[in-house]
Amino acid sequence: MQWTKQRLNNLFFLLGCAAVVVMLFTFDVSFIELWQHLCHAGYWLIPIIGVWILVYGLNALAWRAMIKGNLGEEEFVNRQLSSRKFFWRIYRLTVTGYALNYATPVGGLGGEPYRIMELSKDIDNEHATSSVILYAMMHFFAHFWFWFISIFIYLALAAVGDLPITPVIGTTLGIIVVFCLFFFYLFSRGYKNGLVKYVLGVVSHLPGLKRWTLRFWARHSEAIANIDRQIAALYGQDRGAFYSSLFYEYLSRVVQSSEVLFMLLLFGIDNGGGLSGLAVTYLHSILIVSFTTLFANLIGFLPMQLGVQEGGFVLSIAALGLSPALGIFVSIICRVREIIWIAIGMLLMKIRN
């Protein structure tokens, strides 16, 4: 069993390394232009890359809250999972898991199985699986809250005359509201009733997968039922863990917007300066990240979301009345940051202690 896990670990490692190489050779600009952009960023690269230390820390806290709520306080403490050592282990798995998600199509086909495999060394397989599924659900659930609240940020800025509001923009925002409310409903059903059985039911209707799904269900029906019970139990019994995880995940997206803020300030865009100008610029950064992540997740089947993220940044920045060239710069620097953190994630995969 340990030998099999080691082989899987090596497979994930090679996949991540291959992703770094692919990303290096799939820039839409030449290496000379890339170097010019990096020189333009200069010392701002340090906070742009460094802010993700905090982002991943918040993600790790959210996942830790899910594990604690899933196991229960007593068992969580008895297993010595409340220690600082376990938090740093969760932090390492968070960084590596997201690095693998960046590298695979339909993000999650690499990161989530790896997290389950590694977490099962600390707790039983069923709790490891349900904890990872719960956190993945929360990660996407927080995305929808981020997009939903961003709509009202846009409307508030439009109300004070900072941003335009047209029939097209109003209709688009309305569609996003309906989109988010629909998925809020789906998530509530998933949290209350479990999700794994429902997902398998959907998969069974896909061409060529019905037999595989039936075989999988026959072999693991009891384990699947237990995992769904654990998912439903967390939402019903430990709302504190649920809402603290949601808070950390939402906050991580707000903090993530800082990297765009740094790049806007680099170009001298500060809306007049001062605290009020900086606050407005930060809200613009949140809107840019919100629209870009929405666009990227709608077309999330592309490996590393090649071209999607870049287009999202250009469109979102242009929608705020800024130069599309700034969107290209932001997308390139963010791509460089991704490559660096994927490389860090791959290195952490080989660090055991």
Secondary structure as UniProt FT lines:
FT   HELIX           2..24
FT   HELIX           31..41
FT   HELIX           42..44
FT   HELIX           45..71
FT   HELIX           73..78
FT   TURN            79..82
FT   HELIX           84..103
FT   TURN            107..110
FT   HELIX           111..119
FT   TURN            120..122
FT   HELIX           125..159
FT   TURN            160..161
FT   HELIX           167..193
FT   HELIX           196..203
FT   TURN            204..205
FT   TURN            207..208
FT   HELIX           210..237
FT   HELIX           239..256
FT   HELIX           258..266
FT   TURN            267..268
FT   TURN            271..272
FT   HELIX           274..298
FT   TURN            299..301
FT   HELIX           303..305
FT   TURN            306..307
FT   HELIX           308..319
FT   TURN            320..321
FT   HELIX           324..349
//
